[in-house]
Amino acid sequence: MSEPRISATASFLNYAPVALAFGTSGLRGLVKDITDLEAYINVKAALRYLLSIGDIHASSTVVIAGDLRPSADRIIRACVQAIVDSGCQLENAGKIPTPALISHAISAGRAGVMVTGSHIPFDRNGIKINKSVGEVLKSDEPGITREVEHVRVQEYSRTATESAFDGSGMLKRSPELPALARAAEEAYIRRYLTSFTCGGLSGLRVLVYQHSAVGRDILPRILREFGAEVITAGRSETFVSIDTENITDEQLDRLEEFAVAAEASGRPLHAIVSTDGDSDRPLLTAVLPGAEVHPGRRRVRFLPGDLLGIVVAEYLRADAAAVPISANDAVERRMAERGVSLQKTKIGSPYVISALDELRRAGTHARIVGWEANGGFLTGSDIQLKSGTLAALPTRDSTLPILANLFAAAEQRIGLPTLWNRLPVRSGRAGLIDNVPVAVSQAILANLIAPGAVIEVEFDGAGGVLDRSRPDAMPTLLAEPATADWQQRKATLARFFTPTLGFDDIVRINVLDGVRVYFHDGDVAHVRPSGNAPQLRIYANSDSQARADEIVELGLREPDGILRQLERAFT
């Protein structure tokens, strides 16, 4: 991974510091680069920024928590030192899910610091800051970055004797953590127990795959409170990376083993649930009855997060929603059928949150929700359920989509497979190639995107190009030279997405985030650089899972797949 090196450094340091960078959500980096000094600089700078905009005040309390990564404890202590040195008070919420921290921080009007790398491997980690009103948004990042530069200059100007850090960038003396406070964890559990129906999951038998998820004990507790019989499996003291947007066959095989073992007693298992590392993204699989399993097929059926979100939105009776452009286009189809106002955003929760804020400010919708392809679900307004009000929580959450799917099936007296069979039949797949430098990805996009502010175009088949950038307005014909520019981009894409590979004519292109290509037969291929790593991703939608899988495989094939061809052609 190519990380941004820092030109100036402190005289007392014996290494070349690497700056933390904002990804799609929060700061991320290799653990070896997240020294105590680097964590300290970034957290102290973020708090200075929040002070400067009046979000917090001198002596404000800041809530801190972390996940179960092996590097979390050390980084937490460095963050604690930054909070104390900023003149703030500290609440130690312990090891809890990111949504639990942010929900509590918002309700108490406090800033928060979550040490987590989410789903990425254990050799990486991250720091997620939230304001007293919610997540740090993209509009906040420039201000924080400026403060980072100021704090860095101050810390680097100290002598070896004056600095609180040694030559390797580690604290000479780590601070003591205050006593653990359970308020955030307990409030998060109450959030669901007071809004969903008591005993509503009675009769369900659910297995919780615990692995190293920070919410691995909270989720079973919530499910049991609702009457479900809960089995736990797979608990690990070694960090396990679970990317809910890219569940592998190996991981599904493990879930299959859990299902078989759980049903050895002859009693049926209805679902397997889990989350990613910081428990803000859900993993949910239905367990098919034995009579419905064909030879060579798995008992477990995984539903991707963007489709899970459709069920949640319907259960909550949403009237407005926001999802990233990478979401399965089944979302667009179902929301249109239900008359739900839908906004497409760039990829990353800060963009979804900004869209939720926009919908809320408009004042024309009462039940506003959002979700991502990873399954993390956000609520932009308070939503009344049968037993109480679910307060707005504009950050990714894993518990709500798990509960909403289980309750939706239970209340209709059907199984999850039947519930999911009612969704639009659209299949998706995603994949990526590593070690693609940012400059290479930028060069690819520069050759595939026409200049100008147009976000989405449609080709009318007669040489005309329609501007479809505004979903709430009628498409309009582009004038020259924009029409020629987009026809050229279409021709360029057709060189790589060819009939030989099974691709039909290109009918639409969206460039909100990467390049999303719509074909006449309904297939979709989306090429996009990763937001926080040197990776090039491809997403696919199709009417069959086999074709969606094939599109991604054609993109990733080494050494001559579509992504590698793009890399060679434009660099």
Residue pairs with C-beta under 8 A, 6 or more apart in sequence:
1 30
1 533
1 534
2 437
2 438
2 534
3 18
3 19
3 21
3 29
3 30
3 33
4 18
4 19
4 21
5 16
5 17
5 18
5 19
6 16
6 17
6 18
6 19
6 152
8 152
8 153
8 156
9 16
9 17
9 156
10 155
10 156
10 157
10 158
10 163
11 159
11 160
12 158
12 159
12 160
12 163
12 165
12 166
12 167
13 37
13 167
13 168
13 169
14 167
14 168
15 35
15 167
15 168
15 169
17 33
17 35
17 37
17 38
17 169
18 29
18 30
18 33
18 38
19 38
19 148
20 27
20 28
20 29
20 33
20 34
20 38
20 39
20 42
20 126
20 127
21 27
21 28
21 29
21 532
22 141
22 145
22 532
23 126
23 348
23 531
23 532
23 533
24 347
24 348
24 349
24 350
24 531
24 532
25 118
25 128
25 135
25 348
25 349
25 350
25 396
26 114
26 116
26 118
26 126
26 127
26 128
26 129
26 136
27 42
27 126
27 127
27 128
27 129
28 117
28 120
28 124
28 125
28 126
28 532
28 533
29 38
29 124
29 125
29 126
30 123
30 124
31 71
31 122
31 123
31 124
31 125
32 123
34 71
34 75
34 125
34 127
35 78
35 165
35 168
35 169
35 170
36 74
36 75
36 77
36 78
36 81
36 165
36 169
36 170
36 171
37 78
37 155
37 165
37 169
37 170
38 169
39 75
39 78
39 79
39 82
39 127
40 78
40 79
40 81
40 82
40 85
40 155
40 165
40 171
41 82
41 148
41 151
41 152
41 155
42 82
42 127
42 148
43 78
43 79
43 82
43 83
43 113
43 127
43 129
44 82
44 85
44 86
44 151
45 144
45 147
45 148
45 150
45 151
45 152
46 113
46 129
46 136
46 144
46 147
47 56
47 62
47 82
47 83
47 86
47 88
47 111
48 86
48 147
48 150
48 151
49 140
49 143
49 144
49 146
49 147
50 56
50 111
50 131
50 132
51 57
51 58
51 86
52 143
52 147
53 143
55 111
55 131
55 132
55 133
56 62
56 88
56 110
56 111
56 131
56 132
58 87
58 88
59 87
59 88
59 89
60 88
60 89
60 110
60 111
60 132
61 88
61 89
61 90
61 91
61 108
61 110
62 83
62 88
62 89
62 90
62 91
62 110
62 111
62 112
62 113
63 91
63 93
63 101
63 104
63 105
63 108
63 110
63 111
63 112
63 113
63 184
64 76
64 79
64 80
64 83
64 90
64 91
64 92
64 93
64 112
64 113
64 114
64 115
65 92
65 93
65 94
65 95
65 96
65 98
65 100
65 101
65 112
65 113
65 114
65 115
65 184
66 72
66 73
66 75
66 76
66 95
66 114
66 115
66 116
66 214
67 95
67 98
67 114
67 115
67 116
67 117
67 214
67 277
67 278
67 279
68 95
68 212
68 213
68 214
68 239
68 277
69 116
69 117
69 122
69 125
69 212
69 239
69 277
70 122
70 239
71 122
71 125
72 95
72 115
72 116
72 125
74 174
75 115
75 125
75 127
76 115
76 177
77 171
77 174
77 175
77 177
78 171
79 113
79 115
79 127
80 90
80 175
80 177
81 164
81 171
81 174
81 175
83 90
83 113
84 90
84 175
88 111
90 178
91 110
91 178
91 181
91 183
91 184
92 177
92 178
92 179
92 180
92 181
93 100
93 101
93 104
93 180
93 181
93 183
93 184
93 185
94 180
94 181
94 182
94 185
95 214
96 184
96 185
96 188
96 214
96 215
96 218
97 188
97 214
97 215
97 218
97 275
97 278
97 279
97 280
97 397
97 398
97 399
98 114
98 116
98 118
98 128
98 278
98 279
98 280
98 395
98 396
99 188
99 279
99 280
99 393
99 395
99 396
99 397
99 398
99 399
100 184
100 185
100 187
100 188
100 215
100 218
100 279
101 112
101 114
101 130
101 184
102 112
102 114
102 130
102 134
102 135
102 393
102 395
103 184
103 187
103 188
103 191
103 391
103 393
103 395
104 110
104 112
104 183
104 184
104 187
104 188
105 111
105 112
105 130
105 132
105 184
106 130
106 132
106 133
106 134
106 393
107 187
107 391
109 132
110 132
111 129
111 130
111 131
111 132
112 129
112 130
113 127
113 128
113 129
113 130
114 127
114 128
114 129
114 130
114 278
115 125
115 126
115 127
115 128
116 125
116 126
116 127
116 128
116 214
116 277
116 278
117 124
117 125
117 126
117 277
117 278
118 126
118 276
118 277
118 278
118 280
118 281
119 241
119 242
119 243
119 244
119 245
119 276
119 277
119 281
119 374
120 126
120 241
120 243
120 533
121 241
122 239
122 241
128 135
128 136
129 136
129 144
130 136
130 395
131 140
134 353
134 394
134 395
135 349
135 350
135 353
135 394
135 395
136 144
136 350
137 350
137 353
137 354
138 348
138 350
138 351
138 354
139 354
155 163
155 165
160 167
164 171
164 172
164 173
165 171
165 172
166 172
185 218
188 218
188 399
189 218
189 221
189 222
189 225
191 390
191 391
191 393
192 222
192 399
192 400
192 403
193 222
193 225
193 226
194 387
194 388
195 385
195 387
195 388
195 389
195 390
196 226
196 385
196 386
196 387
196 403
196 407
197 226
197 386
197 387
197 407
198 225
198 226
198 227
198 387
199 226
199 227
200 226
200 227
200 407
200 410
200 411
201 223
201 226
201 227
201 228
201 406
201 407
201 410
202 226
202 227
202 228
203 227
203 410
204 227
204 228
204 229
204 270
204 271
204 406
204 410
205 228
205 229
205 231
205 262
205 267
205 268
205 269
205 270
206 223
206 228
206 229
206 230
206 231
206 269
206 270
206 271
206 272
206 273
206 406
207 230
207 231
207 232
207 233
207 258
207 259
207 262
207 269
207 271
207 272
207 273
208 216
208 219
208 220
208 223
208 230
208 231
208 232
208 233
208 272
208 273
208 274
209 233
209 234
209 254
209 255
209 258
209 272
209 273
209 274
209 283
210 216
210 217
210 220
210 232
210 233
210 234
210 235
210 236
210 274
211 234
211 235
211 236
211 240
211 242
211 274
212 236
212 237
212 238
212 239
212 240
212 277
213 219
213 242
213 274
213 275
213 276
213 277
213 278
213 279
214 277
214 278
214 279
215 275
215 279
215 398
215 399
216 232
216 235
216 275
216 279
218 279
218 399
219 273
219 275
219 279
219 399
219 402
220 230
220 232
222 399
222 403
223 230
223 273
223 406
224 230
226 403
228 406
231 262
231 269
233 258
233 261
233 262
234 254
234 258
239 277
240 277
241 277
242 251
242 274
242 275
242 276
242 277
242 283
243 276
243 374
244 275
244 276
244 281
244 282
244 283
244 305
244 374
244 375
245 281
245 304
245 305
245 373
245 374
245 375
245 430
246 430
246 431
246 432
247 283
247 302
252 285
252 298
252 300
252 302
253 298
255 272
255 285
255 300
255 302
256 298
256 299
256 300
258 272
259 269
259 272
259 287
259 299
259 300
260 299
262 269
263 269
263 287
268 287
268 289
269 287
270 286
270 287
270 415
270 416
271 284
271 285
271 286
271 287
271 406
271 416
272 283
272 284
272 285
272 287
272 300
273 282
273 283
273 284
273 285
273 402
274 282
274 283
275 281
275 282
275 283
275 398
276 283
276 374
276 398
279 398
279 399
280 376
280 395
280 396
280 397
280 398
281 305
281 372
281 374
281 375
281 376
281 396
281 398
282 305
282 308
282 375
282 376
282 377
282 398
282 399
282 401
282 402
283 302
283 375
284 302
284 303
284 308
284 375
284 401
284 402
284 405
284 416
285 300
285 301
285 302
285 303
286 300
286 301
286 303
286 415
286 416
286 417
286 420
287 299
287 300
287 301
288 299
288 300
288 301
288 417
289 415
290 299
292 417
293 299
301 416
301 417
301 420
303 416
303 420
304 328
304 373
304 375
304 428
305 371
305 372
305 373
305 374
305 375
305 376
305 401
306 323
306 327
306 328
306 330
306 331
306 371
306 372
306 373
306 375
306 428
307 328
307 330
307 331
307 420
307 423
307 428
308 371
308 375
308 377
308 401
308 405
309 323
309 327
309 331
309 371
309 372
309 375
309 377
309 401
310 330
310 331
310 334
310 335
310 423
311 401
311 404
311 405
311 408
311 419
311 420
311 423
312 369
312 371
312 377
312 400
312 401
312 404
312 405
313 321
313 335
313 340
313 369
313 371
314 334
314 338
314 408
315 404
315 405
315 407
315 408
316 367
316 369
316 379
316 383
316 385
316 390
316 404
317 367
318 340
318 367
318 368
318 369
319 339
319 340
319 341
319 365
319 366
319 367
319 368
320 340
320 341
320 342
320 343
320 359
320 364
320 365
320 367
320 368
320 369
320 380
321 331
321 335
321 340
321 341
321 342
321 343
321 368
321 369
321 370
321 371
322 342
322 343
322 344
322 345
322 352
322 355
322 356
322 359
322 369
322 370
322 380
323 331
323 342
323 343
323 344
323 345
323 352
323 370
323 371
323 372
323 373
324 344
324 345
324 346
324 347
324 348
324 351
324 352
324 372
324 373
324 513
325 344
325 345
325 346
325 347
325 510
325 512
325 513
325 514
325 516
325 526
326 347
326 373
326 430
326 513
326 514
326 516
326 526
326 528
326 539
327 344
327 371
327 372
327 373
328 373
328 426
328 427
328 428
328 541
329 426
329 524
329 541
330 423
330 424
330 425
330 426
330 541
331 342
332 342
332 344
333 424
333 426
334 423
334 424
335 341
335 342
336 342
341 359
341 365
342 471
343 355
343 358
343 359
343 471
344 471
344 510
344 512
345 351
345 352
345 354
345 355
345 512
346 512
346 513
347 372
347 513
347 514
347 528
347 531
348 531
349 372
349 376
349 378
349 395
349 396
352 370
352 371
352 372
352 378
353 370
353 378
353 380
353 394
353 395
355 370
356 368
356 369
356 370
356 378
356 380
356 394
357 380
357 394
359 365
359 368
359 380
360 368
360 380
360 381
365 381
366 381
367 381
367 383
368 379
368 380
368 381
369 377
369 378
369 379
369 380
369 383
370 377
370 378
370 379
370 380
370 394
371 377
371 378
371 401
372 396
373 428
373 430
373 539
374 396
375 398
375 401
376 396
376 397
376 398
376 401
377 396
377 397
377 398
377 400
377 401
377 404
378 393
378 394
378 395
378 396
378 397
379 390
379 391
379 392
379 393
379 394
379 400
380 392
380 394
381 392
382 389
382 390
382 391
382 392
383 389
383 390
383 392
384 390
390 400
393 400
405 416
405 419
406 416
408 419
409 415
409 416
409 418
409 419
412 419
425 543
426 541
426 542
426 543
427 541
427 542
427 543
427 544
427 545
427 547
427 548
428 539
428 540
428 541
428 548
429 539
429 540
429 545
429 548
429 549
429 551
429 552
430 537
430 538
430 539
430 540
430 552
431 537
431 538
431 552
431 553
431 555
431 556
432 530
432 535
432 536
432 537
432 538
432 556
433 535
433 536
433 556
433 558
433 561
433 563
433 564
434 533
434 534
434 535
435 534
435 535
436 529
436 534
436 535
436 536
436 563
436 567
437 534
438 529
438 534
439 571
440 536
440 567
440 570
440 571
441 529
441 536
442 529
443 570
443 571
444 527
444 536
444 566
444 567
444 570
444 571
445 511
445 514
445 515
445 529
446 570
447 492
447 569
447 570
448 489
448 492
448 493
448 511
448 515
448 527
448 566
449 489
449 511
449 515
450 482
450 485
450 486
450 488
450 489
451 485
452 482
452 485
453 469
454 467
454 469
454 478
454 482
454 486
454 511
455 469
455 510
455 511
455 512
456 467
456 468
456 469
456 508
456 509
456 510
456 511
456 512
457 465
457 466
457 467
457 468
457 478
457 486
457 508
457 509
458 465
458 466
458 468
458 475
458 507
458 508
459 465
459 466
459 486
459 487
459 490
459 506
459 507
459 508
460 466
463 483
463 487
464 477
464 478
464 483
465 477
465 478
465 482
465 483
465 486
465 487
466 475
466 476
466 477
466 478
467 475
467 476
467 477
467 478
468 475
468 508
477 483
478 486
486 509
489 509
490 506
490 509
493 506
493 509
493 515
493 517
494 503
494 506
496 562
496 565
496 566
496 569
497 503
497 506
497 517
497 519
497 525
497 562
501 554
501 562
502 547
502 550
503 519
503 523
503 525
504 519
504 520
504 521
504 523
505 519
505 520
506 517
506 518
506 519
506 520
507 518
507 519
507 520
508 517
508 518
509 515
509 516
509 517
509 518
510 516
510 518
513 528
514 526
514 527
514 528
514 529
514 537
515 526
515 527
515 528
516 524
516 525
516 526
516 539
517 524
517 525
517 526
517 527
518 524
519 525
522 542
522 543
523 540
523 541
523 542
523 547
523 551
524 539
524 540
524 541
524 542
525 538
525 539
525 540
525 551
525 555
525 562
526 538
526 539
526 540
527 536
527 537
527 538
527 555
527 562
527 563
527 566
528 536
528 537
528 538
528 539
529 535
529 536
529 537
530 536
530 537
536 563
536 566
536 567
538 551
538 552
538 555
538 556
538 562
538 563
539 552
540 547
540 548
540 549
540 551
540 552
540 555
541 548
542 548
542 551
553 561
554 561
554 562
555 561
555 562
555 563
556 563
557 564
558 564
